[in-house]
């Protein structure tokens, strides 16, 4: 039997709580009753878990796979115990997901396995795991389990929206804004408009999506940059993407406007932002994950 290879695949590592609704069970665990949590999962072993906030995204990404080409690999990476993992796989089958691989660590840090998995994205409802993954150089986001679920208005298209600074780009410009205010931020960005920003934690994920976008597959992919930047600071963001040879389908420069109404029009399957306020606004209209990186998350 030939070994399975992760070469040239988009690899998504996802926790069980991001994929399925285990909030009631998690409340037992958070109350300090680990044994009670395991007993409850065992009691519900044959009960299919409800959809979690990231389920529609995973369903659509897996639709890029065909009999001729395996382009996307999704792996459960979870703090669950192996017995609870049976329920996760059972729920995946019931949801039409073809998942074959999983890592269950019974309370230990699962992010350690992202490196051998060569993960392009890690989605988890555990903020400590997300922070650790980001420090290790992996694109990772803390999923908001109470996010509004995706509208499913575009069944043949994956839609993903990204903030810019501290997400696609480094936080170097955000640090100027936090230190010096908006006027000096605009002056700084205008003076550096032709100097590409350094890569942020999600550049590599955007690159992987860009490669997937070129595939001849039944599913399409649409990306959007949704940023609080406005003119004249918009130019540096666009030129940075150009220097990376990466194209985004839409760019929204909102100049401090609430992102929620604009995301409601774009209807993303997932939105990534580093700031709590933007994430809370995004979560009211669709699936949202907070990238716990950059100067605003240092505290």
DALINPE-V502118 format. One record per helix or strand. SS is the DSSP state (a for helix, b for strand). FROM is the first residue (numbers start at 1). LEN is the number of residues. Records with the same first field share a line. If there is no record, write none. Layout:
SS=FROM-LEN ; FROM-LEN
This chain:
b=10-5 ; 20-2 ; 50-2 ; 72-7 ; 101-4 ; 121-4 ; 140-4 ; 157-6 ; 165-1 ; 169-1 ; 199-1 ; 220-8 ; 250-4 ; 270-4 ; 288-3
a=16-4 ; 23-8 ; 34-10 ; 55-8 ; 82-13 ; 110-8 ; 127-9 ; 172-9 ; 182-10 ; 203-11 ; 234-10 ; 260-7 ; 276-8 ; 295-3
